[in-house]
Amino acid sequence: MKYTFPEGLYTDVRIEHINSAEIMFRNAGLKNCIVKSYSAAFIRVFDGSRFWCANTTDINNLQQEIESLASLVSVKTDVTKLPIHNLFSSSRDTVMKFSESDVSKINLDDKLALVKKQIPLLEENKYLKIFRPSYLDNHIVKEFYNSKGADIKYDKQYCMLQTRLNLAEGKKKSFGYYTKSGKAFNEIADYENSLSSYIDECVESMLNSEPVEPGTYTVIFAPDAAGIFAHECFGHKSEADLGSANEVSEEEWAAGKKIAPANLSIIDDGSVESFGYTPYDDEGIKAKKNYLIKNGILAGKMHTVSTALERNEIPTGNARALSYEFEPIVRMTTTYIDKGTQTFEELAAGVGKGIFLKQCGAGSGLSTFSFSPILAYYIENGCITRPVKVSVIFGNVSRALSDIDGISDEVKLYSIIGCGKIEQMPLPIGEGGPYVRVRNLSVK
């Protein structure tokens, strides 16, 4: 046992070893170049009614922190005899996948060079007025120990290139957002062709798109837009700690209720190797595939140990903390719409006049939702035709779920940094899906 834990209480220790880099340019000028390397820990002691918590960057004195927290407990309860104790982890495992590809071992000059390689390509385009190339990476090793004997060690990492684009030609203005992400540095090194193609598409859309004729349309979501829908409009609804205070929501989204066609399933899975990869969550619970909707029927919610106890269910591996400074709360990992049976061409063929939402800039929603497209196109007689300028696509979440009438047969996943909840943001997550066709959405 690495630590001596107080008898009769539940105690856990989460240690994080962090190495990260952040590089940001504004046009050709370097704005930020930040490298971090540190170790820190979060400690909890549970007395049967509440958690006593502390965090520290002095990981050599964690035994003292444990004893200090335990000394705060005045009412002695044997936590080991409580039902919640059965739900805490006792796993013992080591899952180290990124030791050989550790991004912190890449020379900083190589990371700078990777970002700067974009600049000539961006500068030569006369329509680009402002561009912001950036690079982010993070390699983290986590250790988890508790008074039930859990002893877990794993690593995870990500790296990402991002380029924000502001375009203009006379009174016409537009923006774009290019991203290439990977689990290792070499996965994002070859990006010039895809960036160039994306810039050309943004320019063509700005110059030739006309404002959409407002109305109700059938809309085909591209996989990244489908992922945003799954995350914003349904994923947050499925976080057990958000719904428990709202009785109307609880009744509307009760497990076992049919809310969508039988071909729709939405999954959250921390074992998927995206930015949401979390083989064990921050309470030591092993990741697994959790169906939020299965074949059109509400299947369950995401849980921490505490929310699982409240509902007489089991923890799902969704207890996540932004960093050692925070306690774990219910958070998504990789949330996506599962594949269907149709091809993209078959989805489009069923549309007389509609909208293809290729790239989405922002999205939000709980009862209602709205998307702000970056790239959108008309669908006319089954064919993707002209670029169209769309300010917003919106609708009612439950109605939109029931109006899904086509899902393609291939899932694409995307990794992003930016999920926010309470004060804990931006949390890295994964999202995505297939192409999804939805009837009767409002478009302006």
C-alpha positions as CSV (number, residue, x, y, z in Angstrom):
1,M,0.0,0.0,0.0
2,K,1.5,3.3,-1.0
3,Y,-0.3,5.3,1.7
4,T,-1.7,4.6,5.2
5,F,-5.4,5.4,5.1
6,P,-7.5,6.3,8.2
7,E,-9.7,3.5,9.4
8,G,-13.5,3.7,9.0
9,L,-13.3,6.4,6.3
10,Y,-13.1,6.3,2.6
11,T,-10.0,8.1,1.1
12,D,-8.7,8.5,-2.4
13,V,-5.6,10.2,-3.9
14,R,-5.4,11.4,-7.5
15,I,-1.9,12.3,-8.7
16,E,-1.3,14.1,-12.0
17,H,2.1,14.5,-13.8
18,I,1.6,17.1,-16.5
19,N,3.7,18.2,-19.5
20,S,2.1,20.6,-21.9
21,A,2.9,23.2,-24.6
22,E,0.9,26.1,-26.0
23,I,2.1,28.2,-29.0
24,M,0.0,31.0,-30.5
25,F,0.6,33.4,-33.4
26,R,-1.4,36.4,-34.6
27,N,-0.6,36.6,-38.3
28,A,3.2,36.2,-38.4
29,G,3.8,37.5,-34.9
30,L,4.4,35.1,-32.0
31,K,1.9,35.9,-29.1
32,N,2.4,33.0,-26.7
33,C,4.9,30.2,-26.2
34,I,4.2,28.4,-22.9
35,V,5.7,25.1,-21.7
36,K,4.5,23.6,-18.4
37,S,5.8,20.6,-16.4
38,Y,4.6,19.8,-12.9
39,S,3.1,17.2,-10.6
40,A,0.2,17.8,-8.3
41,A,-2.5,15.9,-6.4
42,F,-6.1,16.0,-5.2
43,I,-7.1,14.2,-2.0
44,R,-10.5,13.3,-0.7
45,V,-11.7,11.9,2.6
46,F,-15.4,10.8,2.9
47,D,-17.0,10.5,6.3
48,G,-20.3,9.1,5.3
49,S,-22.0,12.4,4.7
50,R,-19.5,14.7,2.9
51,F,-16.2,14.7,1.2
52,W,-13.3,16.7,2.7
53,C,-11.0,17.7,-0.1
54,A,-7.5,19.3,-0.6
55,N,-5.1,19.8,-3.4
56,T,-1.4,20.3,-3.4
57,T,1.7,20.6,-5.6
58,D,3.8,19.0,-2.9
59,I,3.3,15.4,-3.7
60,N,6.0,14.3,-1.3
61,N,3.8,15.1,1.7
62,L,0.5,13.4,0.6
63,Q,0.4,11.3,3.8
64,Q,0.4,14.4,5.8
65,E,-2.5,15.8,3.7
66,I,-4.5,12.6,4.2
67,E,-4.0,12.8,8.0
68,S,-4.9,16.5,8.1
69,L,-8.2,15.9,6.2
70,A,-9.1,13.0,8.5
71,S,-8.5,15.2,11.5
72,L,-11.4,17.4,10.4
73,V,-13.9,14.6,10.7
74,S,-15.8,15.0,14.0
75,V,-18.6,12.5,13.6
76,K,-17.2,9.0,13.3
77,T,-19.1,6.7,11.0
78,D,-17.8,3.4,9.7
79,V,-18.0,4.2,5.9
80,T,-17.1,0.7,5.0
81,K,-20.5,-0.5,6.1
82,L,-22.4,2.0,3.9
83,P,-23.9,1.1,0.5
84,I,-21.8,3.8,-1.2
85,H,-18.6,2.0,-0.2
86,N,-19.5,-0.9,-2.4
87,L,-19.5,1.4,-5.4
88,F,-16.0,2.8,-4.9
89,S,-13.2,1.4,-7.1
90,S,-10.9,-1.4,-6.0
91,S,-9.2,-1.8,-9.5
92,R,-5.5,-2.4,-9.9
93,D,-4.2,-1.7,-13.3
94,T,-1.5,0.0,-15.4
95,V,-2.4,1.3,-18.9
96,M,0.5,3.2,-20.4
97,K,0.0,3.8,-24.2
98,F,2.0,6.9,-25.0
99,S,5.4,6.5,-23.4
100,E,7.1,6.1,-26.8
101,S,5.2,8.9,-28.5
102,D,5.3,11.3,-25.6
103,V,4.8,14.7,-27.1
104,S,6.8,16.3,-24.2
105,K,9.9,14.7,-25.7
106,I,9.5,16.6,-29.0
107,N,11.9,19.6,-29.2
108,L,10.1,22.9,-28.7
109,D,11.8,24.2,-31.9
110,D,10.1,21.5,-33.9
111,K,6.7,22.5,-32.5
112,L,7.3,26.1,-33.4
113,A,8.4,25.1,-36.9
114,L,5.3,23.1,-37.4
115,V,3.1,26.1,-36.7
116,K,5.3,28.6,-38.6
117,K,5.1,26.4,-41.7
118,Q,1.5,27.6,-42.1
119,I,2.4,31.3,-42.3
120,P,3.6,31.6,-45.9
121,L,0.5,29.7,-47.1
122,L,-1.8,32.0,-45.1
123,E,0.0,35.3,-46.0
124,E,-0.2,34.6,-49.8
125,N,-4.0,34.5,-49.8
126,K,-5.3,38.0,-50.4
127,Y,-8.7,37.3,-48.7
128,L,-7.2,36.4,-45.4
129,K,-7.0,39.5,-43.2
130,I,-6.3,38.0,-39.8
131,F,-5.2,34.5,-39.1
132,R,-4.3,32.9,-35.8
133,P,-2.3,29.7,-36.1
134,S,-1.8,27.8,-32.8
135,Y,-0.4,24.5,-31.4
136,L,-1.4,22.7,-28.2
137,D,-0.3,19.5,-26.7
138,N,-0.6,17.7,-23.4
139,H,0.8,14.5,-22.0
140,I,-0.5,13.4,-18.6
141,V,0.3,10.5,-16.4
142,K,-2.3,9.8,-13.7
143,E,-2.0,7.7,-10.6
144,F,-5.0,6.8,-8.4
145,Y,-5.0,5.1,-5.0
146,N,-7.7,4.6,-2.5
147,S,-8.6,2.9,0.8
148,K,-10.2,0.0,-0.9
149,G,-6.9,-1.0,-2.5
150,A,-7.3,0.7,-5.9
151,D,-3.9,1.1,-7.5
152,I,-4.2,2.6,-11.0
153,K,-1.7,4.2,-13.4
154,Y,-2.3,5.3,-16.9
155,D,-1.3,8.0,-19.4
156,K,-3.1,10.0,-22.1
157,Q,-2.1,12.7,-24.5
158,Y,-3.2,14.9,-27.3
159,C,-1.8,17.4,-29.8
160,M,-3.6,19.8,-32.0
161,L,-3.1,22.4,-34.7
162,Q,-5.7,25.1,-34.9
163,T,-6.0,28.0,-37.3
164,R,-8.7,30.7,-37.0
165,L,-9.3,32.6,-40.2
166,N,-10.9,36.0,-40.8
167,L,-11.7,36.6,-44.5
168,A,-13.0,39.7,-46.3
169,E,-13.6,41.0,-49.8
170,G,-15.3,44.4,-49.8
171,K,-18.4,44.1,-47.8
172,K,-18.3,40.4,-47.8
173,K,-16.9,38.9,-44.6
174,S,-16.5,35.4,-43.3
175,F,-14.5,33.3,-40.9
176,G,-13.2,29.7,-40.7
177,Y,-11.7,27.3,-38.3
178,Y,-9.2,24.7,-39.3
179,T,-8.2,21.9,-37.0
180,K,-6.0,18.9,-37.2
181,S,-5.6,16.7,-34.1
182,G,-3.9,13.5,-33.2
183,K,-2.6,11.3,-30.4
184,A,1.0,11.8,-31.5
185,F,3.1,14.6,-33.0
186,N,3.7,12.8,-36.3
187,E,-0.1,12.4,-36.9
188,I,-0.5,16.2,-37.4
189,A,2.8,17.0,-39.2
190,D,1.4,16.7,-42.8
191,Y,-1.4,19.2,-43.0
192,E,-0.5,21.7,-45.9
193,N,-2.8,20.2,-48.5
194,S,-5.8,19.9,-46.2
195,L,-5.3,23.4,-44.9
196,S,-5.0,24.8,-48.4
197,S,-8.2,23.0,-49.6
198,Y,-10.0,24.3,-46.5
199,I,-9.0,27.9,-47.2
200,D,-10.1,27.6,-50.8
201,E,-13.5,26.3,-49.7
202,C,-13.9,29.2,-47.2
203,V,-13.0,31.8,-49.9
204,E,-15.4,30.2,-52.4
205,S,-18.2,30.2,-49.9
206,M,-17.6,33.8,-48.9
207,L,-17.5,35.0,-52.5
208,N,-20.4,33.0,-54.0
209,S,-22.9,32.3,-51.2
210,E,-26.1,34.2,-51.0
211,P,-28.3,34.5,-47.8
212,V,-30.6,31.6,-47.3
213,E,-34.3,31.9,-47.9
214,P,-35.7,31.6,-44.4
215,G,-37.9,28.6,-43.8
216,T,-38.2,25.0,-42.7
217,Y,-35.8,22.6,-44.3
218,T,-34.6,19.1,-44.2
219,V,-31.0,19.3,-43.0
220,I,-28.2,16.8,-43.3
221,F,-25.7,17.2,-40.5
222,A,-22.1,16.3,-41.3
223,P,-20.4,14.2,-38.7
224,D,-18.9,17.1,-36.7
225,A,-22.3,18.9,-36.6
226,A,-23.9,15.6,-35.6
227,G,-21.3,15.3,-32.8
228,I,-22.1,18.8,-31.6
229,F,-25.8,17.9,-31.6
230,A,-25.1,14.8,-29.6
231,H,-22.9,16.6,-27.1
232,E,-24.8,19.9,-26.6
233,C,-28.4,18.8,-27.1
234,F,-28.4,15.4,-25.5
235,G,-25.1,14.7,-23.7
236,H,-25.6,17.4,-21.1
237,K,-29.2,16.2,-20.5
238,S,-27.7,12.8,-19.7
239,E,-25.4,14.0,-17.0
240,A,-27.1,12.7,-13.9
241,D,-26.2,15.6,-11.7
242,L,-27.9,18.1,-14.0
243,G,-31.2,16.4,-14.3
244,S,-31.8,15.5,-10.6
245,A,-32.9,18.9,-9.6
246,N,-35.5,19.2,-12.4
247,E,-38.6,17.0,-11.9
248,V,-40.1,18.0,-15.3
249,S,-36.8,17.0,-17.0
250,E,-36.6,13.8,-15.1
251,E,-40.1,12.7,-16.3
252,E,-39.5,13.9,-19.8
253,W,-36.2,12.0,-20.1
254,A,-36.9,8.9,-18.0
255,A,-35.1,5.7,-18.9
256,G,-37.1,3.3,-21.0
257,K,-39.0,6.1,-22.8
258,K,-39.0,6.0,-26.6
259,I,-37.9,9.4,-27.9
260,A,-36.4,8.7,-31.4
261,P,-36.6,6.4,-34.3
262,A,-35.2,2.9,-33.8
263,N,-32.1,3.6,-35.9
264,L,-30.8,6.2,-33.5
265,S,-28.3,5.3,-30.7
266,I,-26.1,7.8,-28.8
267,I,-23.1,6.5,-26.9
268,D,-20.6,7.9,-24.5
269,D,-17.4,5.9,-24.2
270,G,-14.2,6.9,-22.4
271,S,-12.2,4.0,-23.8
272,V,-12.2,5.5,-27.3
273,E,-8.9,7.1,-28.1
274,S,-9.9,10.7,-28.7
275,F,-9.3,13.7,-26.5
276,G,-12.0,12.2,-24.2
277,Y,-9.9,9.1,-23.7
278,T,-10.1,8.2,-20.0
279,P,-9.5,4.5,-19.4
280,Y,-10.3,5.1,-15.7
281,D,-12.2,8.1,-14.5
282,D,-11.1,10.3,-11.6
283,E,-12.8,8.0,-9.1
284,G,-10.9,5.0,-10.4
285,I,-14.0,3.6,-12.3
286,K,-13.1,1.7,-15.5
287,A,-14.4,3.3,-18.8
288,K,-17.0,1.4,-20.7
289,K,-19.5,2.0,-23.6
290,N,-22.5,3.7,-22.1
291,Y,-25.7,3.9,-24.3
292,L,-27.6,7.1,-23.6
293,I,-30.1,6.3,-26.3
294,K,-30.3,2.7,-27.7
295,N,-32.5,2.0,-30.7
296,G,-34.5,5.1,-30.1
297,I,-35.1,4.4,-26.3
298,L,-33.6,6.3,-23.4
299,A,-31.1,3.9,-22.0
300,G,-29.4,5.6,-19.0
301,K,-27.4,8.5,-17.6
302,M,-23.8,9.2,-16.9
303,H,-22.7,8.9,-13.3
304,T,-20.2,9.5,-10.6
305,V,-20.2,7.2,-7.6
306,S,-22.5,9.7,-5.7
307,T,-25.1,10.2,-8.4
308,A,-25.2,6.4,-9.1
309,L,-26.0,5.8,-5.4
310,E,-28.8,8.4,-5.6
311,R,-30.5,6.5,-8.5
312,N,-29.6,3.0,-7.4
313,E,-27.5,2.5,-10.5
314,I,-23.8,1.9,-11.1
315,P,-21.0,4.3,-11.8
316,T,-20.3,4.7,-15.5
317,G,-16.7,6.0,-15.6
318,N,-17.8,9.7,-16.1
319,A,-16.4,11.3,-13.0
320,R,-13.9,13.8,-14.4
321,A,-12.1,16.8,-13.1
322,L,-10.5,19.5,-15.2
323,S,-7.3,19.3,-13.1
324,Y,-5.9,18.6,-9.7
325,E,-7.6,21.8,-8.5
326,F,-11.1,20.4,-8.8
327,E,-13.2,17.6,-7.5
328,P,-14.6,15.1,-10.1
329,I,-18.1,15.8,-11.4
330,V,-20.2,14.1,-14.1
331,R,-18.7,14.8,-17.5
332,M,-18.8,13.4,-21.0
333,T,-15.8,11.6,-22.5
334,T,-16.3,10.7,-26.2
335,T,-20.0,11.2,-27.1
336,Y,-21.2,10.2,-30.5
337,I,-24.2,9.1,-32.6
338,D,-23.8,5.5,-33.7
339,K,-23.8,4.5,-37.4
340,G,-26.9,3.7,-39.4
341,T,-27.3,1.8,-42.7
342,Q,-27.5,4.4,-45.5
343,T,-24.8,6.0,-47.6
344,F,-24.4,9.8,-47.7
345,E,-25.6,9.7,-51.3
346,E,-28.7,7.9,-50.3
347,L,-29.4,10.5,-47.6
348,A,-29.0,13.3,-50.1
349,A,-31.1,11.6,-52.8
350,G,-34.1,11.8,-50.5
351,V,-34.0,15.6,-50.3
352,G,-35.8,17.8,-52.8
353,K,-34.6,21.1,-51.3
354,G,-32.6,21.2,-48.1
355,I,-29.5,22.2,-46.4
356,F,-26.2,20.4,-46.0
357,L,-24.5,21.6,-42.8
358,K,-20.8,20.8,-43.5
359,Q,-19.1,22.7,-40.7
360,C,-20.6,24.2,-37.5
361,G,-19.0,27.1,-35.7
362,A,-20.9,26.9,-32.5
363,G,-23.9,25.1,-31.0
364,S,-26.0,25.1,-27.8
365,G,-29.1,23.5,-26.5
366,L,-31.0,21.7,-23.8
367,S,-34.7,22.0,-24.6
368,T,-34.1,23.9,-27.7
369,F,-30.9,24.1,-29.8
370,S,-29.2,26.4,-32.3
371,F,-26.3,26.0,-34.6
372,S,-24.2,28.7,-36.3
373,P,-22.8,27.2,-39.5
374,I,-19.4,28.1,-41.0
375,L,-19.9,26.1,-44.2
376,A,-23.4,25.2,-45.6
377,Y,-24.7,24.2,-49.0
378,Y,-28.1,23.8,-50.6
379,I,-29.3,20.3,-51.4
380,E,-31.4,20.5,-54.6
381,N,-33.0,17.4,-56.1
382,G,-30.7,15.1,-54.3
383,C,-27.5,16.9,-55.2
384,I,-25.2,19.2,-53.1
385,T,-25.1,22.4,-55.1
386,R,-24.5,26.1,-54.1
387,P,-22.9,27.4,-51.0
388,V,-25.4,29.3,-48.9
389,K,-25.0,31.8,-46.1
390,V,-26.9,30.6,-43.0
391,S,-26.9,32.5,-39.7
392,V,-28.6,29.9,-37.6
393,I,-30.3,26.5,-37.7
394,F,-32.6,25.9,-34.7
395,G,-35.3,23.7,-33.3
396,N,-36.8,21.8,-30.4
397,V,-34.5,19.0,-29.2
398,S,-37.1,16.3,-28.6
399,R,-38.9,17.1,-31.9
400,A,-35.6,17.0,-33.8
401,L,-34.8,13.6,-32.3
402,S,-38.1,12.3,-33.5
403,D,-37.6,13.9,-36.9
404,I,-34.3,12.1,-37.7
405,D,-35.1,9.9,-40.7
406,G,-31.7,8.9,-42.0
407,I,-28.3,8.0,-40.6
408,S,-25.2,7.1,-42.7
409,D,-23.2,3.9,-42.3
410,E,-19.8,5.4,-41.2
411,V,-18.9,7.2,-37.9
412,K,-16.2,10.0,-37.8
413,L,-14.9,11.2,-34.5
414,Y,-13.5,14.6,-33.7
415,S,-11.4,15.8,-30.8
416,I,-11.9,19.2,-29.3
417,I,-10.9,21.2,-26.2
418,G,-13.6,23.4,-24.8
419,C,-16.4,21.6,-23.0
420,G,-17.5,23.7,-20.0
421,K,-19.5,22.9,-16.9
422,I,-19.7,25.0,-13.7
423,E,-16.2,26.5,-13.5
424,Q,-14.4,23.5,-15.0
425,M,-13.5,24.4,-18.6
426,P,-12.1,23.8,-21.2
427,L,-12.2,20.1,-20.8
428,P,-10.9,17.9,-23.7
429,I,-13.6,15.7,-25.1
430,G,-14.4,13.7,-28.2
431,E,-17.6,13.9,-30.3
432,G,-18.8,12.9,-33.7
433,G,-21.1,10.6,-35.6
434,P,-22.3,9.7,-39.1
435,Y,-24.2,12.0,-41.5
436,V,-27.6,12.5,-40.0
437,R,-30.7,13.7,-41.9
438,V,-33.3,15.7,-39.9
439,R,-36.7,17.0,-41.2
440,N,-38.5,20.2,-40.3
441,L,-35.7,22.4,-38.9
442,S,-35.9,26.2,-38.9
443,V,-33.2,27.9,-41.0
444,K,-32.4,31.6,-41.1
